[in-house]
Amino acid sequence: MGASLHLNHDRSVGIDCLRAVAVLWVLFYHFVPLPIFGYGTYGVLLFFIISGYCISFSAETSRSAWHFYSKRLGRLLPALFVCGLATTAFKHYSPELTDADRMLSWWNFVYTLFSLPTLDVLRIDNRFPDGAYWSLVVEFRYYFIYFAIMAIGLRAHVLPLLCVFVVFRTLTTDQSQATSNDFFPFFIAGMGVAAIVEGRLREASAAIFVAFLVEFYHLHFGFAQPSVPMITSRSLLLCAGTAAMYFAATYRPSPQMESLLRPLSFIGLISYPLYLIHQDVGNMILRWASVDTAVTSASLLMRLLLIAGMMALASLVYFVFERRSTKVITDLLATPAAWNSKRKIPAGPPERECKAGLVNFGPQRDHIGC
């Protein structure tokens, strides 16, 4: 096993900046109608690579498979609840600003909170509060497979088993059927980068090779894709995104550079609620303000101001709700009895948790953003 790479920051500036690039790509695609910002799904694919990297380290600090899944729920549910509630309320308050096919009931909002973590076990047709939520379906499917492999006691073999699963699904899936399997090479690539950082170079090389092989197999045989056509640029993004993930994970900026990158890394910090709240609410605001759909200086200015406003709203969600709730919900779900009697138990050493994009691996290993 090769020597591991260690980071020295309380939070990975590089990873937060990469998150910022991903979410800005999506926002500019939705709100700035210029050709240069085409293929907004590619920003989501970059998020999948980051997720694959970060979940690898989150799993390492999990006491069990259920603790791992509880941390995922604790990380995703607070902002999902607040942003979904706000989006649903916006649509009910101003239905005239929403297209008929984007309206939803309060039941749709409530069921979304249940259907996503359970992979829609009840199989009830439902409408998500925002169109951007489709990527959460893919995320939760990835989490569940990771959880299942851990639950059967094969935590140390998650990466090779996931590779086998994706190859099997690829070879046994009809080319005309669009499935979340089409996105899994991006998660595997991120996991491969995590293995490199850990010094598991042979396993990392094999995983990244499988990720590229499956992606190019999809491209060569013209597999259907749920969001955008399976074209060469998507495959090239996988290659470039994997390299960018490695650079972000191992980047050690000087204090001066870290200061310069602070605005961008802040956007990465709030990227999750920003992604959840932006699309439908943003389009409603543009319609309310009668912003011209043509590309003019005035309309571009209004659209940039909208993006700034979305960032302010996402910051509020993050600092008021998400940051304060993540650990509480994780503890409640993972060990409800211990959480209920928490004050009666003598305090021990602080648990190593992944929270607010941070993993603390203790004195032998530094913090790595997740």
Contacts in CASP RR format, 6 or more apart in sequence:
PFRMAT RR
TARGET T0000
AUTHOR 0000-0000-0000
METHOD contacts of the structure
MODEL  1
MGASLHLNHDRSVGIDCLRAVAVLWVLFYHFVPLPIFGYGTYGVLLFFII
SGYCISFSAETSRSAWHFYSKRLGRLLPALFVCGLATTAFKHYSPELTDA
DRMLSWWNFVYTLFSLPTLDVLRIDNRFPDGAYWSLVVEFRYYFIYFAIM
AIGLRAHVLPLLCVFVVFRTLTTDQSQATSNDFFPFFIAGMGVAAIVEGR
LREASAAIFVAFLVEFYHLHFGFAQPSVPMITSRSLLLCAGTAAMYFAAT
YRPSPQMESLLRPLSFIGLISYPLYLIHQDVGNMILRWASVDTAVTSASL
LMRLLLIAGMMALASLVYFVFERRSTKVITDLLATPAAWNSKRKIPAGPP
ERECKAGLVNFGPQRDHIGC
1 199 0 8 1.000
1 200 0 8 1.000
1 201 0 8 1.000
2 199 0 8 1.000
2 201 0 8 1.000
3 199 0 8 1.000
4 197 0 8 1.000
4 198 0 8 1.000
4 199 0 8 1.000
4 365 0 8 1.000
5 196 0 8 1.000
5 197 0 8 1.000
5 199 0 8 1.000
5 249 0 8 1.000
5 250 0 8 1.000
6 365 0 8 1.000
6 366 0 8 1.000
7 249 0 8 1.000
7 250 0 8 1.000
7 252 0 8 1.000
7 366 0 8 1.000
7 367 0 8 1.000
7 368 0 8 1.000
7 369 0 8 1.000
8 252 0 8 1.000
8 366 0 8 1.000
9 252 0 8 1.000
9 258 0 8 1.000
9 366 0 8 1.000
9 367 0 8 1.000
10 358 0 8 1.000
10 367 0 8 1.000
11 265 0 8 1.000
11 357 0 8 1.000
11 358 0 8 1.000
11 367 0 8 1.000
11 369 0 8 1.000
12 248 0 8 1.000
12 249 0 8 1.000
12 251 0 8 1.000
12 367 0 8 1.000
12 368 0 8 1.000
12 369 0 8 1.000
13 251 0 8 1.000
13 253 0 8 1.000
13 258 0 8 1.000
13 261 0 8 1.000
13 265 0 8 1.000
14 247 0 8 1.000
14 248 0 8 1.000
14 249 0 8 1.000
14 251 0 8 1.000
14 253 0 8 1.000
14 261 0 8 1.000
14 265 0 8 1.000
15 50 0 8 1.000
15 53 0 8 1.000
15 54 0 8 1.000
15 248 0 8 1.000
15 249 0 8 1.000
15 368 0 8 1.000
15 369 0 8 1.000
15 370 0 8 1.000
16 264 0 8 1.000
16 265 0 8 1.000
16 266 0 8 1.000
16 267 0 8 1.000
16 268 0 8 1.000
16 269 0 8 1.000
16 369 0 8 1.000
17 248 0 8 1.000
17 261 0 8 1.000
17 264 0 8 1.000
17 265 0 8 1.000
17 268 0 8 1.000
18 46 0 8 1.000
18 50 0 8 1.000
18 244 0 8 1.000
18 245 0 8 1.000
18 248 0 8 1.000
19 47 0 8 1.000
19 50 0 8 1.000
19 267 0 8 1.000
19 268 0 8 1.000
19 269 0 8 1.000
19 271 0 8 1.000
20 264 0 8 1.000
20 265 0 8 1.000
20 266 0 8 1.000
20 267 0 8 1.000
20 268 0 8 1.000
20 271 0 8 1.000
21 43 0 8 1.000
21 46 0 8 1.000
21 264 0 8 1.000
22 43 0 8 1.000
22 44 0 8 1.000
22 46 0 8 1.000
22 47 0 8 1.000
22 50 0 8 1.000
22 271 0 8 1.000
23 43 0 8 1.000
23 47 0 8 1.000
23 267 0 8 1.000
23 268 0 8 1.000
23 271 0 8 1.000
23 274 0 8 1.000
23 275 0 8 1.000
24 267 0 8 1.000
25 37 0 8 1.000
25 40 0 8 1.000
25 42 0 8 1.000
25 43 0 8 1.000
25 46 0 8 1.000
26 40 0 8 1.000
26 43 0 8 1.000
26 44 0 8 1.000
26 132 0 8 1.000
26 275 0 8 1.000
26 278 0 8 1.000
27 274 0 8 1.000
27 278 0 8 1.000
27 307 0 8 1.000
27 310 0 8 1.000
28 34 0 8 1.000
28 37 0 8 1.000
28 307 0 8 1.000
29 37 0 8 1.000
29 38 0 8 1.000
29 39 0 8 1.000
29 40 0 8 1.000
29 43 0 8 1.000
30 40 0 8 1.000
30 278 0 8 1.000
30 279 0 8 1.000
30 282 0 8 1.000
30 283 0 8 1.000
31 278 0 8 1.000
31 282 0 8 1.000
31 286 0 8 1.000
31 303 0 8 1.000
31 306 0 8 1.000
31 307 0 8 1.000
32 300 0 8 1.000
32 303 0 8 1.000
32 304 0 8 1.000
33 293 0 8 1.000
33 295 0 8 1.000
34 295 0 8 1.000
39 228 0 8 1.000
39 233 0 8 1.000
39 234 0 8 1.000
41 227 0 8 1.000
41 228 0 8 1.000
42 228 0 8 1.000
42 233 0 8 1.000
42 234 0 8 1.000
42 237 0 8 1.000
44 135 0 8 1.000
44 227 0 8 1.000
45 183 0 8 1.000
45 186 0 8 1.000
45 234 0 8 1.000
45 237 0 8 1.000
45 238 0 8 1.000
46 186 0 8 1.000
46 237 0 8 1.000
46 241 0 8 1.000
46 244 0 8 1.000
47 135 0 8 1.000
47 275 0 8 1.000
48 135 0 8 1.000
48 138 0 8 1.000
48 139 0 8 1.000
48 142 0 8 1.000
48 183 0 8 1.000
48 186 0 8 1.000
48 187 0 8 1.000
49 186 0 8 1.000
49 187 0 8 1.000
49 189 0 8 1.000
49 190 0 8 1.000
49 193 0 8 1.000
49 238 0 8 1.000
49 241 0 8 1.000
49 242 0 8 1.000
49 245 0 8 1.000
50 190 0 8 1.000
50 245 0 8 1.000
51 139 0 8 1.000
51 142 0 8 1.000
51 187 0 8 1.000
51 190 0 8 1.000
52 142 0 8 1.000
52 186 0 8 1.000
52 187 0 8 1.000
52 188 0 8 1.000
52 189 0 8 1.000
52 190 0 8 1.000
52 191 0 8 1.000
52 194 0 8 1.000
53 190 0 8 1.000
53 191 0 8 1.000
53 192 0 8 1.000
53 193 0 8 1.000
53 194 0 8 1.000
53 245 0 8 1.000
53 249 0 8 1.000
53 370 0 8 1.000
54 194 0 8 1.000
54 354 0 8 1.000
54 357 0 8 1.000
54 359 0 8 1.000
54 369 0 8 1.000
54 370 0 8 1.000
55 72 0 8 1.000
55 142 0 8 1.000
55 143 0 8 1.000
55 146 0 8 1.000
55 187 0 8 1.000
55 191 0 8 1.000
55 370 0 8 1.000
56 158 0 8 1.000
56 159 0 8 1.000
56 190 0 8 1.000
56 191 0 8 1.000
56 192 0 8 1.000
56 194 0 8 1.000
56 195 0 8 1.000
57 194 0 8 1.000
57 354 0 8 1.000
57 359 0 8 1.000
57 361 0 8 1.000
57 368 0 8 1.000
57 369 0 8 1.000
57 370 0 8 1.000
58 68 0 8 1.000
58 71 0 8 1.000
58 72 0 8 1.000
58 354 0 8 1.000
58 359 0 8 1.000
58 370 0 8 1.000
59 68 0 8 1.000
59 146 0 8 1.000
59 150 0 8 1.000
59 155 0 8 1.000
59 158 0 8 1.000
60 359 0 8 1.000
60 361 0 8 1.000
61 352 0 8 1.000
61 353 0 8 1.000
61 354 0 8 1.000
61 359 0 8 1.000
61 360 0 8 1.000
61 361 0 8 1.000
62 68 0 8 1.000
62 71 0 8 1.000
62 150 0 8 1.000
63 334 0 8 1.000
64 150 0 8 1.000
65 147 0 8 1.000
65 148 0 8 1.000
65 150 0 8 1.000
65 151 0 8 1.000
65 153 0 8 1.000
65 155 0 8 1.000
66 147 0 8 1.000
66 151 0 8 1.000
66 334 0 8 1.000
67 334 0 8 1.000
68 146 0 8 1.000
68 147 0 8 1.000
68 150 0 8 1.000
69 143 0 8 1.000
69 144 0 8 1.000
69 147 0 8 1.000
70 330 0 8 1.000
70 333 0 8 1.000
70 334 0 8 1.000
71 330 0 8 1.000
71 334 0 8 1.000
71 353 0 8 1.000
71 354 0 8 1.000
72 140 0 8 1.000
72 143 0 8 1.000
73 117 0 8 1.000
73 329 0 8 1.000
73 330 0 8 1.000
73 333 0 8 1.000
74 325 0 8 1.000
74 326 0 8 1.000
74 329 0 8 1.000
74 330 0 8 1.000
74 333 0 8 1.000
75 326 0 8 1.000
75 330 0 8 1.000
75 354 0 8 1.000
75 355 0 8 1.000
76 116 0 8 1.000
76 136 0 8 1.000
76 139 0 8 1.000
76 272 0 8 1.000
77 113 0 8 1.000
77 117 0 8 1.000
77 325 0 8 1.000
77 329 0 8 1.000
78 321 0 8 1.000
78 322 0 8 1.000
78 325 0 8 1.000
78 326 0 8 1.000
78 329 0 8 1.000
79 272 0 8 1.000
79 273 0 8 1.000
79 276 0 8 1.000
79 317 0 8 1.000
79 318 0 8 1.000
79 321 0 8 1.000
79 322 0 8 1.000
80 112 0 8 1.000
80 113 0 8 1.000
80 116 0 8 1.000
80 136 0 8 1.000
80 276 0 8 1.000
81 113 0 8 1.000
81 321 0 8 1.000
82 273 0 8 1.000
82 317 0 8 1.000
82 321 0 8 1.000
82 322 0 8 1.000
83 129 0 8 1.000
83 130 0 8 1.000
83 273 0 8 1.000
83 276 0 8 1.000
83 277 0 8 1.000
83 317 0 8 1.000
84 109 0 8 1.000
84 112 0 8 1.000
84 129 0 8 1.000
84 130 0 8 1.000
84 276 0 8 1.000
84 277 0 8 1.000
85 109 0 8 1.000
86 277 0 8 1.000
86 281 0 8 1.000
87 129 0 8 1.000
87 130 0 8 1.000
87 276 0 8 1.000
87 277 0 8 1.000
87 280 0 8 1.000
87 281 0 8 1.000
88 104 0 8 1.000
88 106 0 8 1.000
88 108 0 8 1.000
88 109 0 8 1.000
88 129 0 8 1.000
90 97 0 8 1.000
90 98 0 8 1.000
90 280 0 8 1.000
90 281 0 8 1.000
90 284 0 8 1.000
91 97 0 8 1.000
91 98 0 8 1.000
91 102 0 8 1.000
91 103 0 8 1.000
91 104 0 8 1.000
91 129 0 8 1.000
91 280 0 8 1.000
91 284 0 8 1.000
92 106 0 8 1.000
94 284 0 8 1.000
94 288 0 8 1.000
95 103 0 8 1.000
97 284 0 8 1.000
97 287 0 8 1.000
97 288 0 8 1.000
98 280 0 8 1.000
98 284 0 8 1.000
102 131 0 8 1.000
102 280 0 8 1.000
104 127 0 8 1.000
104 128 0 8 1.000
104 129 0 8 1.000
108 126 0 8 1.000
108 127 0 8 1.000
108 128 0 8 1.000
108 129 0 8 1.000
109 129 0 8 1.000
111 124 0 8 1.000
111 126 0 8 1.000
112 126 0 8 1.000
112 128 0 8 1.000
112 129 0 8 1.000
112 133 0 8 1.000
114 122 0 8 1.000
115 121 0 8 1.000
115 122 0 8 1.000
115 124 0 8 1.000
115 126 0 8 1.000
116 133 0 8 1.000
116 136 0 8 1.000
116 137 0 8 1.000
116 140 0 8 1.000
117 140 0 8 1.000
119 140 0 8 1.000
119 141 0 8 1.000
119 144 0 8 1.000
120 126 0 8 1.000
128 134 0 8 1.000
129 280 0 8 1.000
130 276 0 8 1.000
130 277 0 8 1.000
130 279 0 8 1.000
130 280 0 8 1.000
130 281 0 8 1.000
131 279 0 8 1.000
131 280 0 8 1.000
132 275 0 8 1.000
132 276 0 8 1.000
132 278 0 8 1.000
132 279 0 8 1.000
133 276 0 8 1.000
134 226 0 8 1.000
134 227 0 8 1.000
137 180 0 8 1.000
138 180 0 8 1.000
138 183 0 8 1.000
141 180 0 8 1.000
142 180 0 8 1.000
142 184 0 8 1.000
142 187 0 8 1.000
145 162 0 8 1.000
145 165 0 8 1.000
146 158 0 8 1.000
146 162 0 8 1.000
149 155 0 8 1.000
149 157 0 8 1.000
149 158 0 8 1.000
149 161 0 8 1.000
149 162 0 8 1.000
150 158 0 8 1.000
154 161 0 8 1.000
158 191 0 8 1.000
159 188 0 8 1.000
159 191 0 8 1.000
159 192 0 8 1.000
159 195 0 8 1.000
159 203 0 8 1.000
159 207 0 8 1.000
160 203 0 8 1.000
160 206 0 8 1.000
160 207 0 8 1.000
162 184 0 8 1.000
162 187 0 8 1.000
162 188 0 8 1.000
162 191 0 8 1.000
163 188 0 8 1.000
163 206 0 8 1.000
163 207 0 8 1.000
163 210 0 8 1.000
163 211 0 8 1.000
166 181 0 8 1.000
166 184 0 8 1.000
166 185 0 8 1.000
166 188 0 8 1.000
166 210 0 8 1.000
166 214 0 8 1.000
167 210 0 8 1.000
167 214 0 8 1.000
169 179 0 8 1.000
169 181 0 8 1.000
169 184 0 8 1.000
170 181 0 8 1.000
170 214 0 8 1.000
170 217 0 8 1.000
170 218 0 8 1.000
173 179 0 8 1.000
173 181 0 8 1.000
173 223 0 8 1.000
175 221 0 8 1.000
175 222 0 8 1.000
175 223 0 8 1.000
175 224 0 8 1.000
176 224 0 8 1.000
177 224 0 8 1.000
178 223 0 8 1.000
178 224 0 8 1.000
178 225 0 8 1.000
178 226 0 8 1.000
179 226 0 8 1.000
180 226 0 8 1.000
182 218 0 8 1.000
182 223 0 8 1.000
182 224 0 8 1.000
182 225 0 8 1.000
182 226 0 8 1.000
182 230 0 8 1.000
184 214 0 8 1.000
185 210 0 8 1.000
185 211 0 8 1.000
185 212 0 8 1.000
185 214 0 8 1.000
185 215 0 8 1.000
185 218 0 8 1.000
185 238 0 8 1.000
186 211 0 8 1.000
186 238 0 8 1.000
188 207 0 8 1.000
188 208 0 8 1.000
188 210 0 8 1.000
188 211 0 8 1.000
188 214 0 8 1.000
189 207 0 8 1.000
189 208 0 8 1.000
189 211 0 8 1.000
189 212 0 8 1.000
189 238 0 8 1.000
189 241 0 8 1.000
189 242 0 8 1.000
189 245 0 8 1.000
190 242 0 8 1.000
190 245 0 8 1.000
191 207 0 8 1.000
192 203 0 8 1.000
192 204 0 8 1.000
192 207 0 8 1.000
192 208 0 8 1.000
192 211 0 8 1.000
193 204 0 8 1.000
193 208 0 8 1.000
193 242 0 8 1.000
193 245 0 8 1.000
193 246 0 8 1.000
193 249 0 8 1.000
194 204 0 8 1.000
194 249 0 8 1.000
195 201 0 8 1.000
195 203 0 8 1.000
195 204 0 8 1.000
195 207 0 8 1.000
196 204 0 8 1.000
196 246 0 8 1.000
197 249 0 8 1.000
197 250 0 8 1.000
197 368 0 8 1.000
198 204 0 8 1.000
208 242 0 8 1.000
211 238 0 8 1.000
211 242 0 8 1.000
212 235 0 8 1.000
212 238 0 8 1.000
212 239 0 8 1.000
215 234 0 8 1.000
215 235 0 8 1.000
215 238 0 8 1.000
216 235 0 8 1.000
217 223 0 8 1.000
218 225 0 8 1.000
218 230 0 8 1.000
219 230 0 8 1.000
219 231 0 8 1.000
219 232 0 8 1.000
219 234 0 8 1.000
219 235 0 8 1.000
222 230 0 8 1.000
223 230 0 8 1.000
224 230 0 8 1.000
225 234 0 8 1.000
228 234 0 8 1.000
249 368 0 8 1.000
253 261 0 8 1.000
267 274 0 8 1.000
267 311 0 8 1.000
269 318 0 8 1.000
269 356 0 8 1.000
269 357 0 8 1.000
270 311 0 8 1.000
270 314 0 8 1.000
270 315 0 8 1.000
270 317 0 8 1.000
270 318 0 8 1.000
271 314 0 8 1.000
272 318 0 8 1.000
272 322 0 8 1.000
273 313 0 8 1.000
273 314 0 8 1.000
273 317 0 8 1.000
273 318 0 8 1.000
273 322 0 8 1.000
274 310 0 8 1.000
274 311 0 8 1.000
274 314 0 8 1.000
277 310 0 8 1.000
277 313 0 8 1.000
277 314 0 8 1.000
277 317 0 8 1.000
278 310 0 8 1.000
278 314 0 8 1.000
281 310 0 8 1.000
282 306 0 8 1.000
282 310 0 8 1.000
285 306 0 8 1.000
286 302 0 8 1.000
286 303 0 8 1.000
286 306 0 8 1.000
289 302 0 8 1.000
291 299 0 8 1.000
291 302 0 8 1.000
291 303 0 8 1.000
291 306 0 8 1.000
292 298 0 8 1.000
292 299 0 8 1.000
293 299 0 8 1.000
322 356 0 8 1.000
323 356 0 8 1.000
326 355 0 8 1.000
326 356 0 8 1.000
327 353 0 8 1.000
327 355 0 8 1.000
330 353 0 8 1.000
330 355 0 8 1.000
331 338 0 8 1.000
331 339 0 8 1.000
331 342 0 8 1.000
332 339 0 8 1.000
338 345 0 8 1.000
352 359 0 8 1.000
352 360 0 8 1.000
352 361 0 8 1.000
352 362 0 8 1.000
353 360 0 8 1.000
354 370 0 8 1.000
357 369 0 8 1.000
357 370 0 8 1.000
358 367 0 8 1.000
358 369 0 8 1.000
358 370 0 8 1.000
359 367 0 8 1.000
359 368 0 8 1.000
359 369 0 8 1.000
359 370 0 8 1.000
360 367 0 8 1.000
361 367 0 8 1.000
361 368 0 8 1.000
END
